[in-house]
Amino acid sequence: MSLATLLVLADGRFPAGGHAHSGGAEAACKAGRIHDAATLADFCRGRLHTAGVTAAALAAAAALGLDPVELDAAADARTPSPALRAAARRLGRQLMRAARATWPDPGLDALAAAFPRGAHQPVVLGTAARAAGLGALDAAHVAAYESVSGPATATVRLLGLDPFEASGVLARLAPELDGVAAGAAEAALLARTEGPDALPAPSSPLLEIAAQVHADWPVRLFAS
Amino acid sequence: MTPAAPATTPAPPAGLRATARIGAVRDGRGGTALPLLAGEGPLALRRTRDEGAEAGVMLVGAMSAPLGGDHLTVEADAGPGARLAMRSAAATLALPGRGGEPARYDVRLSLAEDAQVRWLPEQLVSVRGSDLRVRTRAELAPTARLMLREEQVLGRTGEAPGTLRARLTVIRGGRPLLDQELSCGPGAPGGWDGPAGIAGHRALGQLLVVDPRFDADPPAARVLGEFAAVTPLAGPAVLVTALAPDALRLRELLDEAARAYGW
């Protein structure tokens, strides 16, 4: 694998539309559950070990070459909130456009054809990683990192939190991010023989509920 | 010189293993028969009064297991057109064991074509020091209907919770419909009680209703206050998820949902 290629895919400036989503941080800030760097860190840790683990495992499995249609169904089953399913597909469609332009590949073309309205973002991410010559662990790292970097940057905009503090939150999560990515890559290997049921499915009830609350707001800064 | 201690201490007794099995079939007279109703150990089963075509089963009495190291399993198989309701007489307490090893509680439901199952046990209470892994797996034929309630209470009144990991997997027509895992307590990954976890709530639960009629008429997504939501799944099913300060308030929310979406 190429470290530089990994940086291109993981770069927040990669034009995949992620900046429009807060990963649940907007609802949590409005409710007062995130109000400073400490509560942001707690939020990010909770998201990493739930939605982040699930996304990282799906991305790793797609990067390994498991059937993306089956993985997309597994992602649907792991996402009870229709608002979050819609956001995941919108993000998947945007990432697909950027990835196909960046790393043209028949695997990406086939996935785009199977899901014209967008596959779940982690499945597209893993397929894009594979197209770029990256491995399962790389894809898992990107998914795990995105699960916390989105809420951290969103909180800077929502609360006017000091960006240095937000970066510190992410930096201190690095060992846990590495652990989640390694676990996801291992689970993906298991799923290759046992099927997508073997992938982990941790979820946060409050993230699902708050996503529905957020979707009902008439005006919001972030799409999710 | 004192005599040497034995080289090995006797192994602690292995945890309890018990399986309860329920088999429901159409009885040919418009009702449901239970040719298999076999409890074991702390999992005792009683047939209760039928409600129309639906046979009732109660898990009774000594449900205060599982202790650490125990492995309990409940298996229910509803044949074509059979209708079954399962309840429990009391809450289940997850208790610490002597060896510190986790307890396991598995529920496996199998629903054939046109079968209807209501799985409505009382709360699971995660007692301080306990470590329980719950695995619920339901496999449904495409025309089957399922109503399933899960409630978790973290600690008795004023008590810190034990560690609880609960995974719920629902497969319909061979495809995954719902797959989610919850981890709470001191053995759970970080952040479980925080703003992206359960934010200090001590009762949480869900009601799942799978019903083919939702294919044509899916329930709308809806929020029920700040900490509960009705979410239509990617299939003919609706999941109501709720966090509450206590078990009573949680039950009120889920009862209301049951009246709105169940039968």
Interface residues (C-beta under 8 A of the other chain):
Chain A: G24 A28 A31 R33 I34 T39 D42 F43 C44 R45 G46 R47 L48 H49 T50 A73 A74 D76 A77 R78 T79 P80 S81 P82 A83 R85 E176 P196 D197 P200 A201 P202 S203 S204 P205 L206 L207 E208 I209 Q212 V213 A215 D216
Chain B: R167 T169 V170 R175 P176 L177 L178 D179 Q180 E181 L182 S183 A188 P189 G190 G191 W192 G194 P195 A196 G197 I198 A199 L204 Q206 A221 R222 V223 E226 F227 A228 A229 T231 P232 L233 A234 G235 L239 T241 A242 L243
